Amino acid sequence: MGSIKNYSVDINENNGSGSIGSTYLWGISSPFSGTITPINTSQNQIQVDWQSTVPGIYTITVEERNNSSCSKFTTLTVQVFENPNVDIEDQIVCLNEDNQWISTPVFNTNLSSNYYEFQWYLNDVLLSHTGSSLIPTQTGTYKVIVKK
């Protein structure tokens, strides 16, 4: 839900514009509730914003129609997953007289790295860490973006 992805057909033809003389018509099975936006004028490449589409299995269909009015259909099955629920409790850090941390907090998403990708931020700056949990090294505002 809420993910934006690009899809294409005949990308290796005509410098990425698809087959010469062909038109492309895209559709996604119901209950799709996002938007389909062509990326180029030939419309063999699209961007799909899944927005608030409910989780489930969807079929993306593209009809390629050539100059002779012959059609070819290509389908792709896409599974939309529910957004993961991440609830990380606020952490309190105790400092000694030398301003050193006494306790070591851990931010844990409780999600598996086998199924999700993690982007951690400190004060809105992307960190290099990509694991499901993070041990902070400095004070600030941390956030995590989780993707399937």
N, C-alpha and C positions, 0 to 999 in steps of 0.2 A: 504494500500500500504506500502510495506517495512517492514511488520511485520513478525516475525518468530514464528511459532506455532507448537506444537507437536500433533500428532494424533495417535490413536492406536485401535486395535481390539483384542479381546480374551486376554486382559491384565491379567485376573484373572486365566488363565490357564498356567500350566507348568512353574511356577515361573516367569510369565510375558512374556514368550517366545511364547505364543500362543499355538494352538493345536499341539500335537505331530504328526509329519508326514505331516503337512500342509505347503504349500507355499503361499505367499501373493504377489499379484500384484496390485500396486496402480496406479491411474490415476486421473487427474483433467481436467474438461471440458475446452474448449477453450473460450476465448483467454488467458488462464493462461500463464504467462511468468516468472515464478520463477523456483525454484529447489525443488526436492523431494529427501531427503537423508534418507536412512534407519538408525535407531538408534541402532538396534541390528541385529544379524546374521539371525534370523528367519524372519525379515522384517515385523513383525506384528506391529511394531512401527516405525513411520517416523517423520521427521522434515520437515516442508514446509517453505521455505523462499519465501514469496509472492513477494518480490523485487518490480519491476515496473508494476505488474499486474494491469490493469485498474480496476476501481471500477465496481462492478456488482455482480451478484449471480452466484456462481460456485458450481458444484457437484463434491465431492470427492468420488471416487468409489474404493473399494478394493475387489478383487476376492481372495477368499480362496479356494485353490484346495488341496484335501486330497490325500492319497495314492491310492485310488480307482478311481482317476481322476474325482471325483465329485466336482462340483464347487458351491460355495455359494457367493452371492454378497451382499455387504453392502454399503449403500450410506449415505452421509452426505451433507447437503446443507450449504454452507458458503457464507456470504455476505462480500465483500470487500468494505470498505468505502473509500472515498476520504480523504486524510490527511487534518486535519483542518488547516485553515489559521489563524495564530496567529501573530498579529502585535502590539507589545507593544512599545509605544513611550518611548524614553529616558526620564529619570526623572532628574530634577535638585533639589538638596537639599540645602537650605540656612541654614547657621550656624550663631549663635550669637557669641558674644565675648567669651563666656564660652565653645565654641565648641559644643553646643547643637543644635539639629535640630529645626528650626523655622517652617518649613513646613513639612507635612507628605505626602510623595508620595504614590501612589497606583499603583501596577502593575495589570492590569485587562485584562484577555484574551477575555472577552466578549463571553465566551462559557459556556454552562450549565453543572454544576456538575452532572446533571441527566444523561447525555449522554457521558461524557468524564471523564477520570482519569488524574490527574495532578501530576507531580513530579517536585518540585521546587528545584533549586540548588543555593547555594551561593559559589562563587569561586570553582566550581566543586564539592562541598560537598552537598550530598542530605539532604534536610531539612525535618522535620516531617510534615510540612504543606502540605495538599493535596487539598485545595480549588481552585476555578477558578480564584481568585484574591489573591494578597499578599501585605501586608503592610511591607516594609522592615524595619528592626530594626538596620541595620548597613550598612556602605558603603562597596562596593565591586561589583563584577560582578554576576548578577543574570541571570538564564536561567530557562526555563520551558519546559518539555517534555509532550506532550498531546497525550493520547491514547484513542481510542474508546472502 
